[in-house]
Structure formats: structure tokens, C-alpha cells
């Protein structure tokens, strides 16, 4: 579930860069949060997929 959310946010972020539509940086903030959560899970050794 978390992995799916991270992938969706990355795709939205890329789409925002391409179309110059970023929703006021909201997508970027969510992307950073998703990356931090994934990194914390990797560091703890939890299974991501």
C-alpha cells in the first residue's frame, strides 16, 4: 500500500514538472514525505513490496 502511494506521488510529481502545474508545491511536500517513510522502512529492514 505504501509503495503504491509512493509510486503514484512520483508519477504526479513528474507530471507536474512536465506540465508546470504543481498545486502550490503540495505534490512536492507529499513526495518528500513518501520518500522519507520509504527510507525509514528500508533502514528498519521492513519489507517494502
Backbone as CSV, one residue per row, in Angstrom:
resi,resn,N_x,N_y,N_z,CA_x,CA_y,CA_z,C_x,C_y,C_z
1,UNK,0.829,-1.201,0.000,0.000,0.000,0.000,0.868,1.257,0.000
2,UNK,1.844,1.294,0.902,2.734,2.450,0.982,3.542,2.599,-0.297
3,UNK,3.990,1.480,-0.843,4.772,1.514,-2.074,3.937,2.079,-3.222
4,UNK,2.669,1.712,-3.280,1.777,2.211,-4.318,1.585,3.722,-4.206
5,UNK,1.409,4.196,-2.988,1.249,5.635,-2.769,2.504,6.385,-3.209
6,UNK,3.674,5.835,-2.882,4.935,6.484,-3.272,5.050,6.557,-4.795
7,UNK,4.699,5.485,-5.484,4.787,5.469,-6.955,3.816,6.476,-7.559
8,UNK,2.596,6.536,-7.031,1.615,7.492,-7.546,2.104,8.920,-7.338
9,UNK,2.674,9.209,-6.173,3.174,10.558,-5.915,4.334,10.918,-6.834
10,UNK,5.204,9.957,-7.105,6.319,10.222,-8.026,5.784,10.523,-9.422
11,UNK,4.788,9.750,-9.865,4.209,9.997,-11.188,3.536,11.369,-11.252
12,UNK,2.817,11.736,-10.204,2.185,13.062,-10.177,3.230,14.169,-10.154
13,UNK,4.334,13.930,-9.446,5.399,14.920,-9.380,6.023,15.130,-10.755
14,UNK,6.285,14.026,-11.454,6.847,14.121,-12.806,5.863,14.826,-13.742
15,UNK,4.584,14.475,-13.625,3.567,15.136,-14.435,3.528,16.634,-14.142
16,UNK,3.683,16.997,-12.882,3.703,18.403,-12.500,4.895,19.143,-13.087
17,UNK,6.043,18.464,-13.141,7.221,19.093,-13.735,7.037,19.291,-15.231
18,UNK,6.406,18.322,-15.885,6.215,18.394,-17.331,5.200,19.472,-17.687
19,UNK,4.108,19.551,-16.931,3.030,20.475,-17.276,3.126,21.809,-16.536
20,UNK,4.119,21.941,-15.660,4.308,23.150,-14.846,3.090,23.431,-13.957
21,UNK,2.432,22.389,-13.524,1.270,22.513,-12.643,1.557,21.718,-11.381
22,UNK,1.823,22.402,-10.267,2.313,21.705,-9.078,1.383,21.814,-7.880
23,UNK,0.213,22.400,-8.028,-0.734,22.563,-6.919,-0.093,23.292,-5.741
24,UNK,0.695,24.301,-6.045,1.300,25.097,-4.987,2.334,24.356,-4.172
25,UNK,2.987,23.380,-4.743,4.025,22.644,-4.029,3.498,21.499,-3.183
26,UNK,2.189,21.279,-3.162,1.596,20.233,-2.329,2.110,18.854,-2.729
27,UNK,2.201,18.607,-4.029,2.684,17.317,-4.513,4.133,17.107,-4.086
28,UNK,4.939,18.165,-4.111,6.342,18.047,-3.733,6.481,17.707,-2.249
29,UNK,5.651,18.307,-1.425,5.687,18.011,0.005,5.296,16.556,0.251
30,UNK,4.245,16.082,-0.411,3.828,14.691,-0.253,4.895,13.725,-0.752
31,UNK,5.572,14.086,-1.833,6.629,13.234,-2.364,7.771,13.102,-1.363
32,UNK,8.176,14.202,-0.771,9.254,14.170,0.215,8.852,13.309,1.409
33,UNK,7.621,13.444,1.871,7.141,12.630,2.992,7.159,11.151,2.616
34,UNK,6.710,10.819,1.411,6.685,9.424,0.969,8.093,8.845,0.891
35,UNK,9.038,9.614,0.386,10.421,9.142,0.295,10.995,8.915,1.684
36,UNK,10.732,9.816,2.616,11.225,9.660,3.979,10.656,8.400,4.616
37,UNK,9.362,8.158,4.428,8.736,6.961,5.007,9.340,5.697,4.414
38,UNK,9.548,5.678,3.104,10.147,4.503,2.465,11.562,4.289,2.980
39,UNK,12.347,5.348,3.109,13.708,5.212,3.618,13.730,4.698,5.051
40,UNK,12.827,5.182,5.886,12.756,4.705,7.267,12.441,3.210,7.290
41,UNK,11.527,2.774,6.431,11.191,1.344,6.388,12.365,0.516,5.905
42,UNK,13.132,1.031,4.940,14.305,0.305,4.448,15.353,0.212,5.548
43,UNK,15.583,1.302,6.261,16.583,1.315,7.332,16.192,0.330,8.437
44,UNK,14.912,0.270,8.757,14.442,-0.655,9.803,14.453,-2.103,9.331
45,UNK,14.579,-2.325,8.024,14.626,-3.671,7.487,13.270,-4.263,7.210
46,UNK,12.244,-3.445,7.146,10.909,-3.942,6.861,10.773,-4.206,5.361
47,UNK,9.903,-5.132,5.031,9.676,-5.446,3.621,8.833,-4.343,2.983
48,UNK,9.272,-3.811,1.849,8.567,-2.715,1.188,7.486,-3.254,0.270
49,UNK,7.846,-4.214,-0.568,6.874,-4.746,-1.530,6.047,-5.725,-0.814
